Amino acid sequence: MPVKLSARQRTYIRKKTTQGHVDPSEIVGELNIVPFLDIVVNLIMFLLVTTEAVLLIAQIESNLPKIAKGRSKSSAEVETPLNLNVTVTDNGVIVSGSGGKLAPGCEGIDTGRTVTVARKGKAYDWGGLTECVAKVKTKFEDEDTVTVSADPQIHYEHVVAAMDAVRTREEAELFPQVLVSVGVR
């Protein structure tokens, strides 16, 4: 025997059993990736602008080696270049060139792990380094290039101080062309 439902019950059942309109992406089971793509595009634009700004700030000037043109010199005319190197270590500063490492006091050449300008307590002797390279400059007046390097544990501020110490002495230029190198020991 069929059950008789009231009009109110039939309306309630009809509402509960009818399918509402579903979004097409929900029918197939796909994800809506439009918000994700919006975020990714914004991130890419931000990274491009940031990278361009950082590259403009962090420019490092460097010079390539020069190739000599013209006639070749005989072996008697060729001079050995100075190749002045300043290395900042924990114990002090080592000054070396093509001939070897300078001894303490910058008077002669020494071998081994000799520190040319020793530290004064916890501070580096930047004035002593300036005086040392000034002695070298009197012997090699045409040279203007120095390579500064440091041990890996040395703070960057000490490398910059060494660069400043070898560039000028009072108003006279010593070695204005400063190259930075990796400290390999």
Buried (B, 14 or more C-beta within 10 A) or exposed (E): EEEEEEEEEEEEEEEEEEEEEEEEEEEEEEEEEEEEEEEEEEEEEEEEEEEEEEEEEEEEEEEEEEEEEEEEEEEEEEEEEBEBBBBBBEEBBBBBBEEEBBBBEBEEEBEEEBBBBEBEEEEBBBEBBBBBBBEBBEEBEEBBBBBBBBBEEBEEEBBEBBBEBBBBBEEEEBBEEBBBEEBEE
